[in-house]
């Protein structure tokens, strides 16, 4: 046999192997996707049943994900869209710290894999003998991480260090051995250390569940085949995303929006995007957006990416697996100095909750202008309300109206965009805190009129029974959620103290008997109202 | 009797404990016809049946089809929109236009009640004028049923009762439901929604039971008792007043039956999988009992009453296989159901289903299926072949992959019920039943690392067996918001006695729902007369540790006290029937008669009555003297 014949034979054998790989890929993709999703889901179950604080247990402000040894995200169980696609950044930061098998990291620094400080992210470098076989990641929003105000969601912060304890990736465990001194340091810097200890224990258990699941998969499939499976799953998700984007090939448009103040001043913070769908990918150029601002509405680039990913995800079918493949279809460019790609020492607490909402609004507006069917704008804010009194803090966010779409009216009284946390039952709240909920009703008529009406916001009125401080981080108090295709705008939100209007972002001292009323925005309407001219 | 969409299953237990089983086709247009036919198929003489229990989907259907009563809701002023506000979560994370199903009471049928309690006491009293105004407004809306649900009434229901009495006085005979009589527990949304579901379903349930009762009595059988979501049996007249507790009646029977078989088998912890034509139900048995927990949602309506925990996924024999726009093979959630059914049924179905894949691989034999359906394997080969051609994959590999995809969905459901409860599947037996359960059993046990599988006797009709066995069970509950360190034995005994006095039953038990102060989730612990706060706190900490992996140095508070009064169900003797045909070694058919002496090594397909058992390669099946089979991996001790 000549060398050339041998080479030809080898090539043929290779092609046959490739073809059979492809066959098994087509047949097994859904099984693989289900298997890895099951592990991520299981991590979530372990976290939620073990966590102490209502914010994780009840409101489920948390996400779990699995990564392979190369740092590729294989699966994510997300309850909260703002965590979508932001976790690869955490693993990148951990990998830069040269993890050893069995090391467990804790981080929250927005400059090294975090988002805003209350989101404590735990990363376990999964040990497989003497090598790192992958990463289990659990991010959870903790009720307090220190800083200038209880709840660590301050209004008026201008530097990151005011917002709480900053953690670059640090080792909570070295090769499985806990560093109790480090944990003591963390707990010494927060207001509710025992609750934090409980929540961190739940995060640790969730990481362990993910690591166990990944190791058993590795044992069953072998390293090489698991690598092939991972690659196939990412390619598959990318294929589904690209197939969807191809339907809008060539679409392009520019859109503008703004935040109503940065928490320090009331001046608008302008945002601008140039969007184009090219070669089955979504290209976003944020040139023209505001530089970093003094207040804390800045966000690190991974939050911007999460918002873009959420917008793309909402265009895809629900069954597309959530992994890093989808993100490959998004290309983001930001100016050097930009509030959407914040750098040290900027403050960022509100960026995660409010700027992220504005980015989704901006991107949906651009898609609409480019001719892609999307809903009109929803409430575009999370209506962050934090009370703090002697020995207690209470944080919640409020739903509002979703925008209407070509298909029908917008849903009422839900979180739109980057959050999906649940409400706090009136009876539980009143038993736990010196607050009476005087009114919690749908804000009828607040959705924009149209062929399809925008969803209505809510009215929630709190009467306080003890002296306390309230901090509000809200938006869409002067720039209404816009209607689409001739539909009317939704109503702006309103914050009132004893009937007097309050700014969108503020901090007030309350005395017993004071009534704070939050009226959340309605969603925009879609299409001209019948009978209107 | 288990009345399903496709089949009606029936199991009769004789005075000697011997079981007789039948399966007939359902009559969806008028369920009563099928019920009477099934009873007749049993061949029991008139008057020979002592008790007749059935599982019903009547409440599920009322909720799904939104065909219940016109309910007017009276709610505390300022909190009138609870049903629309729900818990604020959206219907779908990514489908931004998705809506929750509409509430059972539209906003125009909600009447505000001028009253308010807070944890500190009555803040605004309900005046005579206020009552009169609310009564007028409520009656003006033309209600079939009025539901009264007020804030913090779990602490003191005086305002609810005041209003309910006034409504009944103003219109004698009007059905009035107070939320705290249905669910006297904290959390206003779940309590109100459950009470509204009760009011919404009650008239329909009463009509259904009357009609069915008349027909069954005419045929010479006793009035139909009903299975509740909690896995107990209630007489018809009681069931009609506890409509919401029937919402998950259907799937509860299977887990209760599985628990009985598991106890006879000598094991205590298990996961269960009941696989039918359109869906699979995963359940869990701990300590020999089906796990009963409050919770569950039907058609967007939360029902916060105790229910046998069941997680349903849309994967079953009828699940359709297809190719998606990413070029991957997919299975479900669409199902061919009973009509047109799998291609092999030759009832008009052409799309390949999980059942067709089983036929292609020869796991379901050429013999007939339940209810007289004859298989046409050629049609299964055609349907699977067409999909394989579209995918560019070999037909047999495609058929195997279809089954694996269905397995993966079911494994996920099993995983969910176990992990959420802190149970390790590797220490549980898998009980696989329903027409499709035994076909998927080995693969599911492999996926979850489970050591053994129990295929119960009467696997195809186990839900009906569970119904026949179900104990009579009544529940009473009260709110008990009290830190454990403030709860002395005398007070606690008084509460237990008060609940017990409300109902009858030979066996009594009590559970306290407790939590760490500040937590939002409760854990149930057993307690009873004689106990006091410290014992309850201790048991709570142990249960918390077992379930969540940690306990805390933190105060414990009680939330509610529930009481269960039960009378034992029928006694049953699980045994092979010496008079039935012996195991047929050639066709590998188990008629329930004498068993083969040696285990059967996989791969092998065994025909059971109303089900097929697939023993995968590497597994062996050992027949059990109690009927049914035990499956283990080759080489296992």
Interface residues (C-beta under 8 A of the other chain):
Chain A: X23 X24 X25 X26 X27 X28 X29 X30 X31 X34 X35 X37 X38 X41 X42 X45 X46 X49 X50 X52 X54 X57 X58 X78 X81 X194 X198 X201 X205 X209 X216 X236 X237 X239 X240 X243 X310 X313 X314 X316 X318 X319 X320 X374 X375 X378 X398 X399 X402 X403 X405 X407 X408 X409 X410 X411 X412 X413 X414 X415 X416 X420 X421 X422 X423 X425 X426 X427 X428 X430 X431 X432 X436 X437 X438 X439 X440 X441 X442 X458 X461
Chain B: X78 X79 X80 X81 X82 X84 X85 X86 X87 X88 X89 X90 X91 X92 X93 X94 X95 X96 X97 X98 X99 X100 X107 X118 X119 X123 X151 X152 X154 X186 X187 X188 X189 X324 X325 X326 X327 X328 X329 X330 X331 X391 X392 X393 X394 X397 X398 X400 X401 X404 X405 X407 X408 X409 X411 X412 X415 X416 X419 X420 X422 X449 X481 X516 X518 X519 X520 X521 X547 X548 X549 X550 X552 X554
